[in-house]
C-alpha cells in the first residue's frame, strides 16, 4: 500500500494474535533492499509498518516478499518458543559483530581517541557502571548484567532478529557477554589500524561459523530451503511448483545445489544471463529472483545459511507506455460475447460473460460453486472466496452483484439444481494432477478466445482473459462510477488508508454495475 504523504510503497502486516503477547519488547530487523528497518514491538503495537523505500511497484513486490518471509520466520520462532544457544552458536553470533565492525571500519578507522572512548564504555559495562545501571540499587552482579545489557543489547537484538532467533534468558546473558568481548577485541584491532598497524589479524579466524542444522550433511539445498518456505507459507501448489523450478534452474546454472556457498555475484550472473536470454524484467524480478529471495530468507531465518545473497538483486526497468496491457475494444468484446452466446460448453458459454460483467479474474469465476451463487438483501450475487479454491489476496474475497445481462442470459437457470464447482468435475480429476482445476479451465477459455481470430496475446498487449478486467475499469470510469466502488467490485485493494475506511454495500455496487452496458451483439 501507499501512504498519502509518501510516494514510497509501504509494507503493513498485522501481528498474529497468537504471538502478539510474546512479540512485545522484541526488536525486528526487517530486510528492505540493501538496508534493514529496525522496529520495536511495543505493547500497543497491533501491526508492523515499514517503508519499502522504493516507488517502483515491481521492486516493492520483490522487497515485500523478502520482508514477509522474514516476519513469518519470526512468528514461527515465537510459536516454537525460546531456544537455548549452544556455546559454539553464541561465539559464532558474536563473531558476526566482530567482522561487521572491523570489515566496515578498518580501512578508515578515524582517530585513536574514538576507539579509546569506546573502550572506556566497554570497561565501565564490565564493571557494572555503564548507563542507568550505575544508579541501580542491587547486587554487583545484577548491576553488571544490566550494565552489559545496556551496552550491547542493541547488537544482540540485531543479531537475533537478522537470523530469526528467539532465545531463552540464560542464552541472552551469555550472548551479551560474548558480544561485549567481541566489541573489545574489535576496538583493539581498530586502535592498531588507527595507529598504522595493518599486520594480519590473529582474531579473524578465532570465531567459528554458525553451526549447521542438526542432521545436515554439509551442503544446504536451495530447493529444500524453498520447500521449507512453501510449507510454512502454505503456497498454492501451482505457485510452489513454478517457483521451485526457478530454484532448480538456478542450481543447474551454478552446477551445484549448495545455498550456503552462493554469493551475491552468482545471483547477479544468473540475473544477467536471464536478461541476455530475453526474459522479461517482470518475470525475472517478480518470479525467478523472488523465488530465490524467499528461499534464502527462510534459510537465514531458520539458521540454515548465514546470509541472503539475493537481497537487492533486481533488473532495473521502468515500464514503457507500449508495454502497458489493454482492455478489449467494443468490437472485440461483442465478438467474443456473441460467440460465447452460441456455445454449449459451460466454460465458454458463461465465463467470458461473467468476466465482462464483473471485471473478475477468470480464475475467480472458473472456481465458482453452485453454493457461491446467492441472494443477499434481495440481490442476486456471487460469492468469491478462498474456500472455492484460491484468491490473489485477502482483499480479493468479496460478494459481487450479478449483472442483469447475465441473469437475462439464463445463468441462474444454469446454476439451479447443481452443487459443487460449476465449471469442472472434481471426480474426473487425476490423482497425480498438480495444476488447480480452475487454472486449467481458465487456460482452456484463453485458448478458445485466441481461436476466434482476434488480435489478442502479449504481442498485441491484450491478455485473452485479463483484458476483461482492464475493459471493466475503463467502462466504470466512463459510467462515472466512483473508483472505490469499482475497486470493491473487481477486488482491488484501496490505494490509501483513508480509502480503506467504510464499506461499499451490495446495493451500491448493484446500482453502479447496472450503469455499465454489456453488449452481446456485433457493433
WOFEN-V438217 format. One record per residue. N is the residue number from 1. SS is DSSP state (A for helix, B for strand, O for the rest). OMEGA is omega in whole degrees, -180 to 180 (NA if undefined). NEAR is the number of other C-alpha atoms within 12 Angstrom. Layout:
N|SS|OMEGA|NEAR / N|SS|OMEGA|NEAR
This chain:
1|O|176|30 / 2|B|174|29 / 3|O|-180|23 / 4|O|-175|15 / 5|O|-177|12 / 6|O|176|17 / 7|O|180|19 / 8|O|173|21 / 9|B|-176|30 / 10|B|174|33 / 11|B|175|31 / 12|B|176|22 / 13|B|178|25 / 14|B|176|20 / 15|O|-179|28 / 16|O|-176|21 / 17|O|-175|17 / 18|O|179|14 / 19|O|-175|24 / 20|A|-178|24 / 21|A|-179|20 / 22|A|-177|26 / 23|A|-177|34 / 24|O|180|22 / 25|O|-179|17 / 26|O|175|32 / 27|B|-179|31 / 28|B|176|40 / 29|B|-171|34 / 30|B|179|42 / 31|B|178|41 / 32|B|-176|39 / 33|O|180|28 / 34|O|-176|21 / 35|B|179|18 / 36|B|176|26 / 37|B|-179|28 / 38|B|-177|25 / 39|B|178|26 / 40|B|-180|25 / 41|O|-180|24 / 42|O|-179|19 / 43|O|-177|15 / 44|O|-176|14 / 45|O|180|21 / 46|O|-179|20 / 47|B|179|23 / 48|B|-180|31 / 49|B|176|28 / 50|B|176|34 / 51|B|175|32 / 52|O|171|38 / 53|O|175|28 / 54|O|175|27 / 55|O|-177|20 / 56|O|-178|25 / 57|A|-179|25 / 58|A|179|28 / 59|A|178|36 / 60|A|179|33 / 61|A|180|32 / 62|A|180|40 / 63|A|179|44 / 64|A|-180|39 / 65|A|180|37 / 66|A|-178|43 / 67|A|179|45 / 68|A|178|38 / 69|A|178|44 / 70|A|-179|42 / 71|A|180|48 / 72|A|175|36 / 73|A|178|40 / 74|A|180|41 / 75|A|179|36 / 76|A|179|29 / 77|A|179|29 / 78|A|179|29 / 79|A|180|21 / 80|A|-179|19 / 81|O|-178|19 / 82|O|179|23 / 83|B|178|20 / 84|O|174|20 / 85|O|172|27 / 86|O|179|20 / 87|A|-178|23 / 88|A|177|22 / 89|A|180|33 / 90|A|179|36 / 91|A|180|32 / 92|A|178|31 / 93|A|177|43 / 94|A|177|42 / 95|A|176|37 / 96|A|179|37 / 97|A|-179|37 / 98|A|-178|37 / 99|A|-179|30 / 100|A|-177|21 / 101|A|-175|28 / 102|A|-179|32 / 103|A|-178|20 / 104|A|-169|15 / 105|A|-174|22 / 106|A|178|31 / 107|A|-179|19 / 108|A|-172|19 / 109|O|-178|28 / 110|O|-177|19 / 111|O|179|20 / 112|A|-176|23 / 113|A|-180|18 / 114|A|-176|19 / 115|A|174|30 / 116|A|177|23 / 117|A|179|17 / 118|A|-179|26 / 119|A|176|28 / 120|A|177|21 / 121|A|179|26 / 122|A|180|35 / 123|A|179|23 / 124|A|179|27 / 125|A|179|36 / 126|A|-179|34 / 127|O|-179|23 / 128|O|-176|30 / 129|O|-179|29 / 130|O|175|28 / 131|A|-177|24 / 132|A|180|20 / 133|A|-180|27 / 134|A|-178|26 / 135|A|-178|17 / 136|O|171|19 / 137|O|-178|15 / 138|O|180|14 / 139|O|179|14 / 140|A|-179|19 / 141|A|178|20 / 142|A|180|22 / 143|A|-179|26 / 144|A|180|32 / 145|A|179|36 / 146|A|-179|33 / 147|A|178|33 / 148|A|177|40 / 149|A|179|34 / 150|A|-176|30 / 151|A|-171|37 / 152|A|-177|36 / 153|A|179|27 / 154|A|177|26 / 155|A|-179|35 / 156|A|178|41 / 157|A|-178|34 / 158|A|178|32 / 159|A|-177|42 / 160|A|-179|43 / 161|A|-178|37 / 162|A|-178|41 / 163|A|177|38 / 164|O|-177|42 / 165|O|171|41 / 166|O|-171|38 / 167|B|-179|31 / 168|O|-174|20 / 169|A|-179|17 / 170|A|179|19 / 171|A|179|27 / 172|A|180|36 / 173|A|-179|29 / 174|A|179|30 / 175|A|178|40 / 176|A|-179|39 / 177|A|-178|34 / 178|A|177|34 / 179|A|178|43 / 180|A|177|40 / 181|A|179|31 / 182|A|178|36 / 183|A|-180|37 / 184|A|178|35 / 185|A|178|31 / 186|A|178|37 / 187|A|-179|37 / 188|A|178|33 / 189|A|-178|35 / 190|A|173|37 / 191|A|178|30 / 192|A|-180|27 / 193|A|179|26 / 194|A|179|24 / 195|O|177|21 / 196|O|-179|17 / 197|O|179|17 / 198|O|175|18 / 199|O|-178|14 / 200|O|-178|12 / 201|O|-179|21 / 202|O|-177|13 / 203|O|-172|22 / 204|O|-177|25 / 205|O|-175|15 / 206|O|-180|18 / 207|O|-179|27 / 208|O|171|21 / 209|O|179|25 / 210|O|-178|29 / 211|O|178|25 / 212|O|179|24 / 213|O|179|18 / 214|O|-180|11 / 215|O|180|10 / 216|O|178|16 / 217|O|179|12 / 218|O|-179|17 / 219|O|178|21 / 220|O|-177|31 / 221|O|176|31 / 222|A|178|42 / 223|A|179|35 / 224|A|177|30 / 225|A|180|38 / 226|A|179|40 / 227|A|177|31 / 228|A|178|31 / 229|A|-176|37 / 230|A|-179|29 / 231|A|180|22 / 232|A|-177|26 / 233|A|-177|25 / 234|O|179|17 / 235|O|172|23 / 236|O|-174|22 / 237|A|-178|22 / 238|A|178|22 / 239|A|179|27 / 240|A|-179|31 / 241|A|-178|24 / 242|A|-178|25 / 243|A|177|34 / 244|A|178|35 / 245|A|177|24 / 246|A|178|33 / 247|A|179|38 / 248|A|178|29 / 249|A|178|26 / 250|A|179|36 / 251|A|178|27 / 252|A|177|17 / 253|A|-179|22 / 254|A|-177|23 / 255|O|179|15 / 256|O|-180|21 / 257|O|178|23 / 258|O|-175|29 / 259|A|-177|40 / 260|A|-178|33 / 261|A|-179|26 / 262|O|177|31 / 263|O|178|22 / 264|A|179|25 / 265|A|178|18 / 266|A|-180|25 / 267|A|178|37 / 268|A|179|27 / 269|A|179|23 / 270|A|178|34 / 271|A|179|35 / 272|A|179|24 / 273|A|178|20 / 274|A|177|27 / 275|A|-178|23 / 276|A|-179|14 / 277|O|174|12 / 278|O|177|13 / 279|O|179|20 / 280|O|179|25 / 281|A|-180|28 / 282|A|179|28 / 283|A|-180|25 / 284|A|-175|36 / 285|A|-169|39 / 286|A|-179|30 / 287|A|-173|33 / 288|A|178|37 / 289|A|179|47 / 290|A|178|44 / 291|A|178|44 / 292|A|-177|51 / 293|A|-176|49 / 294|A|179|51 / 295|A|179|50 / 296|A|-180|48 / 297|A|177|46 / 298|A|179|45 / 299|A|178|40 / 300|A|-177|43 / 301|A|-178|41 / 302|O|173|37 / 303|O|174|37 / 304|O|179|38 / 305|O|-173|36 / 306|O|-175|33 / 307|O|-180|32 / 308|O|-178|43 / 309|O|-179|33 / 310|O|-178|39 / 311|O|176|37 / 312|O|-180|33 / 313|O|-179|33 / 314|O|175|39 / 315|O|177|33 / 316|O|-174|19 / 317|O|173|18 / 318|O|-177|17 / 319|O|179|16 / 320|O|-177|9 / 321|A|-177|9 / 322|A|178|13 / 323|A|-177|17 / 324|O|-179|17 / 325|O|-174|25 / 326|O|174|29 / 327|O|178|31 / 328|O|172|37 / 329|O|178|25 / 330|A|-177|25 / 331|A|-180|20 / 332|A|180|32 / 333|A|-180|40 / 334|A|179|26 / 335|A|-179|29 / 336|A|-176|44 / 337|A|177|37 / 338|A|177|27 / 339|A|180|27 / 340|A|-178|30 / 341|A|-180|30 / 342|O|-178|17 / 343|O|176|19 / 344|O|176|12 / 345|O|-178|21 / 346|A|-175|28 / 347|A|-180|39 / 348|A|177|35 / 349|A|-170|30 / 350|A|-173|39 / 351|A|176|45 / 352|A|-179|48 / 353|A|179|46 / 354|A|179|44 / 355|A|-180|43 / 356|A|-174|47 / 357|O|-179|45 / 358|O|-176|49 / 359|O|-178|42 / 360|O|170|45 / 361|O|179|39 / 362|A|177|42 / 363|A|179|38 / 364|A|180|45 / 365|A|-177|46 / 366|A|-178|44 / 367|O|177|39 / 368|O|174|41 / 369|B|180|32 / 370|A|-179|28 / 371|A|177|24 / 372|A|176|36 / 373|B|-169|35 / 374|B|170|23 / 375|B|-180|19 / 376|B|-177|19 / 377|O|179|14 / 378|O|-176|12 / 379|B|174|23 / 380|B|-175|25 / 381|B|175|35 / 382|B|-177|38 / 383|B|178|33 / 384|B|-172|41 / 385|O|179|28 / 386|A|178|22 / 387|A|-177|19 / 388|A|-179|29 / 389|O|177|28 / 390|O|174|30 / 391|O|-173|30 / 392|O|180|24 / 393|O|178|15 / 394|A|-180|16 / 395|A|180|20 / 396|A|177|26 / 397|O|-174|28 / 398|B|173|33 / 399|B|-173|34 / 400|B|177|44 / 401|B|176|41 / 402|O|-178|43 / 403|O|-178|34 / 404|A|178|27 / 405|A|180|27 / 406|A|178|35 / 407|A|-179|25 / 408|A|-179|16 / 409|O|176|25 / 410|O|-177|20 / 411|A|-179|28 / 412|A|177|28 / 413|A|177|14 / 414|A|-177|24 / 415|A|-173|25 / 416|O|177|17 / 417|O|-179|13 / 418|O|173|18 / 419|O|-180|18 / 420|O|-177|23 / 421|B|-178|28 / 422|O|-169|33 / 423|O|172|35 / 424|O|-178|29 / 425|O|-178|22 / 426|A|-179|19 / 427|A|-178|10 / 428|A|-178|10 / 429|O|180|15 / 430|O|-177|12 / 431|O|-177|11 / 432|O|-178|8 / 433|O|-179|15 / 434|O|-177|18 / 435|O|-180|22 / 436|O|-176|29 / 437|A|-178|32 / 438|A|178|34 / 439|A|175|31 / 440|A|178|24 / 441|A|-179|33 / 442|A|179|33 / 443|A|179|25 / 444|A|178|27 / 445|A|179|36 / 446|A|178|31 / 447|A|179|21 / 448|A|180|27 / 449|A|-180|36 / 450|A|180|23 / 451|O|-179|18 / 452|O|177|22 / 453|O|179|15 / 454|O|178|24 / 455|O|180|25 / 456|O|-177|30 / 457|B|-176|23 / 458|A|-180|20 / 459|A|180|14 / 460|A|178|19 / 461|O|179|21 / 462|B|175|30 / 463|O|-175|31 / 464|O|176|42 / 465|O|-175|46 / 466|O|180|36 / 467|A|175|37 / 468|A|-178|41 / 469|A|176|37 / 470|A|-178|32 / 471|A|-178|36 / 472|A|-179|41 / 473|A|177|37 / 474|A|179|24 / 475|A|179|33 / 476|A|178|34 / 477|A|180|21 / 478|A|-180|17 / 479|O|179|20 / 480|O|176|19 / 481|O|179|26 / 482|O|-178|23 / 483|A|-178|27 / 484|A|178|30 / 485|A|178|33 / 486|A|179|40 / 487|A|179|34 / 488|A|-180|39 / 489|A|-175|47 / 490|A|178|41 / 491|O|176|33 / 492|O|179|29 / 493|O|175|27 / 494|O|-178|27 / 495|O|176|21 / 496|O|179|21 / 497|A|-178|16 / 498|A|-178|16 / 499|A|180|22 / 500|A|179|20 / 501|O|179|12 / 502|O|179|12 / 503|O|175|18 / 504|O|-175|27 / 505|O|178|22 / 506|A|179|28 / 507|A|178|24 / 508|A|179|23 / 509|A|-179|35 / 510|A|180|32 / 511|A|-180|26 / 512|A|-177|36 / 513|A|-177|39 / 514|O|175|25 / 515|O|-179|24 / 516|O|180|29 / 517|O|178|25 / 518|O|-177|38 / 519|O|-178|25 / 520|O|177|28 / 521|O|-176|19 / 522|O|179|17 / 523|O|NA|15
